[in-house]
Amino acid sequence: MTAPETSSEVEVESTAAEITGAERLSFTAQTGWVESEPTSSMRAAEYTLPGGGGASDATLVVYYFGPERGGSVEANVTRWTEQFEQPDGRPTQEVLQRVERSVLGFPTSEVYLSGTYVAETFPGSGEVLNHPEWRMMGAIIESDHGFYYVKLVGPEQTVRRWELSFRTFLNAVR
């Protein structure tokens, strides 16, 4: 299977921190993704990945908070793990899949989770979602000017449909 062609390129800008054009990472949207205007200054890029076969859409967001902001890799992996519950009651940590690699020469941690998605509707709200059979593919890119947090979340069927595109997206970071 060949990787899909790219459809547009988004240069990451953030009001969270001033960085020069030479330092900014850019991300290339994949064919079939729908690009949206980021809904928050903490979101560097935002996409909708359409569902297929009656499945709902998934969302991919790239977060950038600036240098030394946004928390450690371990703190974020733990938080992401806590956003899922397992139908059989076992700890989500047991189903966590993690891959360490390099993206554009920067250390990168990829995280794969599935189960019932129980993240807060927004931080501090106390209200949680309840989406069974959801999946997350995430990555934390440790750039020299701050971490980029990439999070794809949605129905299992939809996220699996876009798995190759997600990897191509990470490989295309510039």
Backbone hydrogen bonds in HBPLUS format (Angstrom, degrees):
<---DONOR---> <-ACCEPTOR-->    atom                        ^
c    i                          cat <-CA-CA->   ^        H-A-AA   ^      H-
h    n   atom  resd res      DA  || num        DHA   H-A  angle D-A-AA Bond
n    s   type  num  typ     dist DA aas  dist angle  dist       angle   num
A0031-THR N   A0005-GLU O   3.09 MM  26  5.80 137.6  2.28 155.2 158.6     1
A0007-SER N   A0029-ALA O   3.21 MM  22  5.99 156.6  2.26 136.1 143.2     2
A0029-ALA N   A0008-SER O   2.86 MM  21  5.39 130.3  2.11 145.9 160.2     3
A0010-VAL N   A0027-PHE O   2.90 MM  17  5.54 174.2  1.90 168.7 169.6     4
A0027-PHE N   A0010-VAL O   3.10 MM  17  5.54 155.4  2.16 167.1 166.4     5
A0012-VAL N   A0025-LEU O   3.39 MM  13  6.08 151.7  2.48 143.7 151.7     6
A0023-GLU N   A0020-THR O   2.92 MM   3  5.33 138.9  2.09 108.7 120.3     7
A0024-ARG N   A0020-THR O   3.16 MM   4  6.47 144.2  2.29 151.2 161.8     8
A0174-ARG N   A0026-SER O   3.00 MM 148  5.12 164.2  2.03 145.1 149.9     9
A0033-TRP N   A0030-GLN O   3.02 MM   3  5.68 163.9  2.05 141.0 143.9    10
A0034-VAL N   A0048-THR O   2.86 MM  14  5.00 170.2  1.87 154.1 157.0    11
A0048-THR N   A0034-VAL O   2.77 MM  14  5.00 155.1  1.83 142.2 150.8    12
A0036-SER N   A0046-GLU O   2.91 MM  10  5.44 167.0  1.93 152.4 148.7    13
A0043-ARG N   A0040-SER O   3.07 MM   3  5.37 159.6  2.11 108.5 115.1    14
A0064-TYR N   A0042-MET O   3.11 MM  22  5.78 153.7  2.18 143.5 151.5    15
A0044-ALA N   A0062-VAL O   2.60 MM  18  5.36 144.1  1.72 151.5 163.7    16
A0045-ALA N   A0062-VAL O   3.30 MM  17  5.03 148.1  2.40 133.9 135.2    17
A0062-VAL N   A0045-ALA O   2.90 MM  17  5.03 167.8  1.92 141.6 143.2    18
A0047-TYR N   A0060-LEU O   2.81 MM  13  5.14 155.7  1.87 157.7 163.2    19
A0060-LEU N   A0047-TYR O   2.97 MM  13  5.14 166.6  1.99 141.1 145.1    20
A0049-LEU N   A0058-ALA O   2.82 MM   9  5.04 171.3  1.82 141.4 144.5    21
A0058-ALA N   A0049-LEU O   2.89 MM   9  5.04 165.1  1.91 144.9 149.7    22
A0055-ALA N   A0052-GLY O   3.14 MM   3  5.36 166.7  2.16 112.4 116.2    23
A0059-THR N   A0153-VAL O   2.94 MM  94  5.58 166.0  1.96 157.3 156.9    24
A0153-VAL N   A0059-THR O   2.91 MM  94  5.58 159.7  1.95 156.9 160.9    25
A0061-VAL N   A0151-LYS O   2.95 MM  90  5.40 157.6  2.00 140.8 145.5    26
A0151-LYS N   A0061-VAL O   2.90 MM  90  5.40 162.5  1.93 155.8 161.8    27
A0063-TYR N   A0149-TYR O   2.72 MM  86  4.94 169.1  1.73 149.1 151.9    28
A0149-TYR N   A0063-TYR O   2.92 MM  86  4.94 163.9  1.95 142.4 147.6    29
A0076-ASN N   A0072-SER O   3.10 MM   4  6.29 159.2  2.15 147.7 152.8    30
A0077-VAL N   A0073-VAL O   2.90 MM   4  6.15 161.5  1.93 158.3 163.9    31
A0078-THR N   A0074-GLU O   2.93 MM   4  6.05 162.2  1.96 149.2 154.3    32
A0079-ARG N   A0075-ALA O   2.99 MM   4  6.18 159.7  2.03 142.3 148.1    33
A0080-TRP N   A0076-ASN O   2.84 MM   4  6.03 164.5  1.86 152.5 156.7    34
A0081-THR N   A0077-VAL O   2.90 MM   4  6.07 156.3  1.95 147.0 153.8    35
A0082-GLU N   A0078-THR O   2.97 MM   4  6.24 151.9  2.05 149.0 156.5    36
A0083-GLN N   A0080-TRP O   3.07 MM   3  5.18 151.8  2.15 102.0 110.9    37
A0084-PHE N   A0081-THR O   3.20 MM   3  5.80 158.3  2.25 119.3 120.9    38
A0118-VAL N   A0083-GLN O   2.72 MM  35  5.10 162.3  1.75 139.3 144.7    39
A0085-GLU N   A0116-THR O   2.89 MM  31  5.09 148.7  1.99 137.4 147.7    40
A0116-THR N   A0085-GLU O   2.79 MM  31  5.09 171.9  1.79 160.5 160.4    41
A0089-GLY N   A0086-GLN O   2.93 MM   3  5.20 163.1  1.96 114.5 119.2    42
A0094-GLU N   A0091-PRO O   2.99 MM   3  5.71 154.1  2.06 117.2 123.7    43
A0095-VAL N   A0092-THR O   2.88 MM   3  5.39 149.6  1.97 115.9 124.6    44
A0096-LEU N   A0092-THR O   3.14 MM   4  6.35 122.1  2.50 147.8 163.1    45
A0097-GLN N   A0112-TYR O   3.05 MM  15  5.02 161.4  2.08 150.2 153.6    46
A0112-TYR N   A0097-GLN O   2.84 MM  15  5.02 154.2  1.90 152.5 153.8    47
A0099-VAL N   A0110-GLU O   2.97 MM  11  5.03 156.3  2.03 135.2 141.8    48
A0110-GLU N   A0099-VAL O   2.74 MM  11  5.03 176.7  1.74 161.0 161.9    49
A0101-ARG N   A0108-THR O   2.86 MM   7  5.24 165.3  1.88 156.5 161.2    50
A0108-THR N   A0101-ARG O   2.72 MM   7  5.24 147.7  1.82 166.6 158.6    51
A0103-VAL N   A0106-PHE O   2.92 MM   3  5.23 159.4  1.96 147.9 151.6    52
A0106-PHE N   A0103-VAL O   2.90 MM   3  5.23 165.3  1.92 116.9 120.2    53
A0142-GLU N   A0107-PRO O   2.95 MM  35  5.51 174.2  1.95 174.9 175.8    54
A0109-SER N   A0140-ILE O   3.10 MM  31  5.27 153.6  2.18 137.8 142.6    55
A0140-ILE N   A0109-SER O   2.91 MM  31  5.27 146.1  2.02 138.6 149.6    56
A0111-VAL N   A0138-GLY O   2.80 MM  27  4.92 160.5  1.84 133.7 137.3    57
A0138-GLY N   A0111-VAL O   2.78 MM  27  4.92 164.7  1.80 151.8 155.0    58
A0113-LEU N   A0136-MET O   3.00 MM  23  5.13 161.8  2.03 144.6 149.5    59
A0136-MET N   A0113-LEU O   2.82 MM  23  5.13 159.2  1.86 146.7 146.7    60
A0115-GLY N   A0134-TRP O   3.00 MM  19  5.59 148.0  2.11 158.2 160.4    61
A0134-TRP N   A0115-GLY O   2.86 MM  19  5.59 168.7  1.88 168.6 165.6    62
A0117-TYR N   A0131-HIS O   2.85 MM  14  4.94 159.3  1.90 135.7 130.8    63
A0131-HIS N   A0117-TYR O   3.07 MM  14  4.94 164.4  2.09 137.2 142.3    64
A0129-LEU N   A0119-ALA O   2.84 MM  10  5.65 163.8  1.86 159.9 161.6    65
A0121-THR N   A0127-GLU O   2.77 MM   6  5.78 155.4  1.83 150.5 153.4    66
A0125-SER N   A0122-PHE O   3.01 MM   3  5.69 156.9  2.07 151.0 151.4    67
A0156-GLU N   A0133-GLU O   2.89 MM  23  5.66 169.1  1.90 143.6 140.4    68
A0135-ARG N   A0154-GLY O   2.89 MM  19  5.84 161.8  1.93 172.5 175.9    69
A0154-GLY N   A0135-ARG O   3.20 MM  19  5.84 153.3  2.27 159.1 166.5    70
A0137-MET N   A0152-LEU O   2.89 MM  15  5.13 156.4  1.95 146.0 153.9    71
A0152-LEU N   A0137-MET O   2.83 MM  15  5.13 165.4  1.85 155.8 160.2    72
A0139-ALA N   A0150-VAL O   2.80 MM  11  4.99 147.9  1.90 142.9 147.5    73
A0150-VAL N   A0139-ALA O   2.73 MM  11  4.99 177.1  1.73 163.0 163.8    74
A0141-ILE N   A0148-TYR O   2.84 MM   7  5.08 158.6  1.88 153.9 157.5    75
A0143-SER N   A0141-ILE O   3.13 MM   2  5.83 129.9  2.39 104.1  90.2    76
A0148-TYR N   A0141-ILE O   2.91 MM   7  5.08 156.5  1.96 142.9 150.6    77
A0146-GLY N   A0143-SER O   3.41 MM   3  5.32 167.4  2.42 108.5 107.3    78
A0158-THR N   A0155-PRO O   2.97 MM   3  5.35 117.2  2.38 109.1 124.3    79
A0159-VAL N   A0155-PRO O   2.95 MM   4  6.21 169.9  1.96 168.0 171.0    80
A0160-ARG N   A0156-GLU O   2.93 MM   4  6.05 166.4  1.95 156.4 160.4    81
A0161-ARG N   A0157-GLN O   3.11 MM   4  6.20 146.2  2.23 135.5 144.6    82
A0162-TRP N   A0158-THR O   3.28 MM   4  6.62 139.7  2.45 144.3 153.7    83
A0162-TRP N   A0159-VAL O   3.12 MM   3  5.29 130.8  2.37 100.7 112.8    84
A0163-GLU N   A0160-ARG O   3.25 MM   3  5.04 170.0  2.26 104.9 107.0    85
A0166-PHE N   A0162-TRP O   2.88 MM   4  6.12 148.6  1.98 154.5 163.9    86
A0167-ARG N   A0163-GLU O   3.17 MM   4  6.51 159.8  2.22 150.6 154.4    87
A0168-THR N   A0164-LEU O   2.94 MM   4  6.20 156.8  1.99 149.6 156.8    88
A0169-PHE N   A0165-SER O   2.80 MM   4  5.94 152.2  1.88 144.8 152.6    89
A0170-LEU N   A0166-PHE O   3.05 MM   4  6.41 155.4  2.11 149.3 154.5    90
A0171-ASN N   A0167-ARG O   2.95 MM   4  6.19 159.7  2.00 148.3 154.3    91
A0172-ALA N   A0168-THR O   2.97 MM   4  6.07 129.4  2.24 142.4 155.2    92
A0172-ALA N   A0169-PHE O   3.28 MM   3  5.22 137.5  2.47  93.9 105.3    93
A0173-VAL N   A0170-LEU O   3.30 MM   3  5.56 170.1  2.31 111.1 113.3    94
